[in-house]
Amino acid sequence: MATSKFTKLELQIMQALWDQGAISIREIQEAFPGRDKPSYTTVQTTVYRLEIKKAIRRVKKIGNAHIFEAVVSRNAAQTRLIDELLSLFGGRTQPVMSHLVESGKLTMEDVKEAERALRKLSKEDKAR
């Protein structure tokens, strides 16, 4: 299944579902920080839009409350966002990496993890 593009609010709702599992619209709304909490109806409308996009689904009903769960995984959504970001740079990773280094957001541990992943990919390619 192709991952849909998500708005910022949709991503925040997906985050609540990824973190907490199957939950109600009220529980999704309560997952937002105090002053940034959207209204119940805003969350409800956005949840229904995510359902139409097939990013989430209803799994059961308890009383009047529908319980929803994520269909799209966190990893799939992150991959889509990163691919979209890189497409803004013509697929080049260097500008993104430079920014991460200059902003101090790329740690030596991140670099070591990337090196391990590259070595693993290289070994897999040689095995083919």
Residue pairs with C-beta under 8 A, 6 or more apart in sequence:
1 54
1 71
1 72
3 55
3 72
3 76
3 77
3 79
3 80
4 53
4 54
4 55
4 72
5 80
5 84
6 14
6 55
6 77
6 81
7 46
9 38
9 42
9 46
10 46
10 49
10 50
10 55
11 77
12 32
13 28
13 43
13 46
13 47
13 50
14 50
14 55
14 56
14 70
14 72
14 74
14 77
15 31
16 23
16 27
16 28
16 31
16 32
17 23
17 28
17 56
17 68
17 69
17 70
18 70
18 73
18 74
19 31
20 27
20 31
21 69
22 59
22 60
22 67
22 68
22 69
23 31
23 67
23 68
24 62
24 65
24 66
24 67
24 68
25 40
25 43
25 44
25 47
25 65
25 66
25 68
26 40
26 65
28 43
28 47
28 68
29 37
29 38
29 39
29 40
29 43
30 37
32 38
38 46
47 56
47 68
50 56
51 57
51 58
51 68
54 71
55 70
55 71
55 72
56 68
56 69
56 70
56 71
56 72
57 68
57 69
57 71
58 66
58 67
58 68
59 67
59 68
59 69
60 66
60 67
61 67
85 96
86 92
86 93
86 96
89 95
89 96
97 106
100 106
